[in-house]
């Protein structure tokens, strides 16, 4: 896939933004995380294809490579994000 996942991610963002009153539960059960804007800097791609990761990073979106041989390492990668 030459264009990576950007088109799919944009479509998903448009779908989320089109839902009136869409709320995200931030884990505390308070529904305090109302999604008002989905942007590159608020999005994270997790993918097992290094090419998709490279294209996503080049486009300015955060991305983490999921290594299917070491699935437990994914949490460490997420925790290191800033």
C-alpha positions in Angstrom: 0.0 0.0 0.0 1.7 3.2 -1.2 -0.4 5.7 0.8 -0.2 3.9 4.1 -3.2 4.2 6.4 -3.7 8.0 6.1 -6.9 7.7 4.0 -8.4 5.2 6.4 -7.5 7.3 9.5 -9.0 10.4 7.9 -12.2 8.5 7.2 -12.4 7.3 10.8 -11.8 10.8 12.1 -14.5 12.2 9.8 -16.9 9.5 11.1 -16.1 10.3 14.7 -16.5 14.0 14.2 -19.8 13.6 12.4 -21.5 11.9 15.5 -23.2 14.6 17.5 -22.4 14.5 21.2 -19.8 11.7 20.8 -18.1 11.3 24.1 -15.1 9.2 25.1 -14.9 7.6 28.5 -11.4 8.4 29.6 -11.3 5.4 32.0 -12.7 7.2 35.1 -16.3 6.5 34.1 -17.0 10.3 34.0 -17.3 10.7 30.3 -15.3 13.9 30.7 -13.4 13.3 27.4 -15.7 14.9 24.9 -14.0 14.7 21.5 -14.0 18.1 19.9 -11.3 17.7 17.3 -9.4 14.8 15.8 -6.0 15.9 14.4 -2.7 14.4 13.5 -1.3 15.4 16.9 -4.1 13.7 18.7 -4.0 10.5 16.7 -1.8 7.4 17.1 -1.4 4.7 14.5 -0.5 1.2 15.8 0.5 -1.0 13.0 2.6 -4.1 12.2 3.7 -2.8 8.8 6.9 -0.7 9.0 6.1 1.0 5.7 2.8 2.3 7.2 4.6 3.6 10.2 7.2 5.4 8.1 4.6 7.0 5.9 2.6 8.1 9.0 5.5 9.6 10.7 6.6 11.4 7.6 3.0 12.8 7.4 3.3 14.2 11.0 1.1 11.6 12.8 2.4 9.7 15.8 2.9 6.0 15.1 4.1 2.9 16.9 5.3 -0.3 15.2 3.5 -3.4 16.6 5.9 -6.3 16.6 3.6 -9.4 16.4 6.5 -11.5 17.8 6.7 -9.4 20.9 3.1 -8.2 21.6 3.8 -7.3 25.2 6.3 -4.7 24.1 3.5 -2.5 22.7 2.6 -1.2 26.2 6.2 -0.1 26.7 6.2 1.8 23.4 2.9 3.5 24.3 4.2 4.5 27.7 7.3 6.2 26.2 5.2 8.5 24.0 5.3 12.2 24.9 
